[in-house]
Amino acid sequence: MADGAGKKIWIIPDCELPHEGNGVLKGHESVIVVNDSDSDAEITVKLFFTNDKPFENIKWNVKANRVRCFRMNNTDDMCGFKVPFDTQYAMKLESNCNIVVQYGRLDNRQTNLAYYTTLGFYQ
């Protein structure tokens, strides 16, 4: 598939990085990007905060016909930016080719841990 499935612009409006916690499963956020096009995806990520200016210096790459998981608590994945814990923010991804984006959060701060995934909004 030359053009690939998905869209070039994605918004994830409800991000909030939880602490890892003490459970066997560690709390985290992740964004999974699928690139089934014939071109490598070059993705620019912008973070929006309620009371701070956006952070815009995040670059991700996903090779053609590959999938890659990016973790918000991994400063290497976030190009050195340390995402604050327990702070609501939103994320915008812009790619040079069509991609599919899925967001996931595992929050184990309570006995009944919460895990969910959702597709971002695409344009």
Secondary structure in CASP SS format (residue, H / E / C, confidence):
PFRMAT SS
TARGET T0000
AUTHOR 0000-0000-0000
METHOD secondary structure of the structure
MODEL  1
M C 1.00
A C 1.00
D C 1.00
G C 1.00
A C 1.00
G C 1.00
K E 1.00
K E 1.00
I E 1.00
W E 1.00
I E 1.00
I E 1.00
P E 1.00
D E 1.00
C E 1.00
E C 1.00
L E 1.00
P C 1.00
H C 1.00
E C 1.00
G C 1.00
N C 1.00
G C 1.00
V C 1.00
L C 1.00
K C 1.00
G C 1.00
H E 1.00
E E 1.00
S E 1.00
V E 1.00
I E 1.00
V E 1.00
V E 1.00
N E 1.00
D C 1.00
S C 1.00
D C 1.00
S C 1.00
D C 1.00
A E 1.00
E E 1.00
I E 1.00
T E 1.00
V E 1.00
K E 1.00
L E 1.00
F E 1.00
F E 1.00
T C 1.00
N C 1.00
D C 1.00
K C 1.00
P C 1.00
F E 1.00
E E 1.00
N E 1.00
I E 1.00
K E 1.00
W E 1.00
N E 1.00
V E 1.00
K C 1.00
A C 1.00
N C 1.00
R E 1.00
V E 1.00
R E 1.00
C E 1.00
F E 1.00
R E 1.00
M C 1.00
N C 1.00
N C 1.00
T C 1.00
D C 1.00
D C 1.00
M C 1.00
C C 1.00
G C 1.00
F C 1.00
K C 1.00
V C 1.00
P C 1.00
F E 1.00
D C 1.00
T C 1.00
Q C 1.00
Y E 1.00
A E 1.00
M E 1.00
K E 1.00
L E 1.00
E E 1.00
S E 1.00
N E 1.00
C E 1.00
N E 1.00
I E 1.00
V E 1.00
V E 1.00
Q E 1.00
Y E 1.00
G E 1.00
R E 1.00
L E 1.00
D E 1.00
N C 1.00
R C 1.00
Q C 1.00
T C 1.00
N C 1.00
L C 1.00
A E 1.00
Y E 1.00
Y E 1.00
T E 1.00
T E 1.00
L E 1.00
G C 1.00
F E 1.00
Y E 1.00
Q C 1.00
END
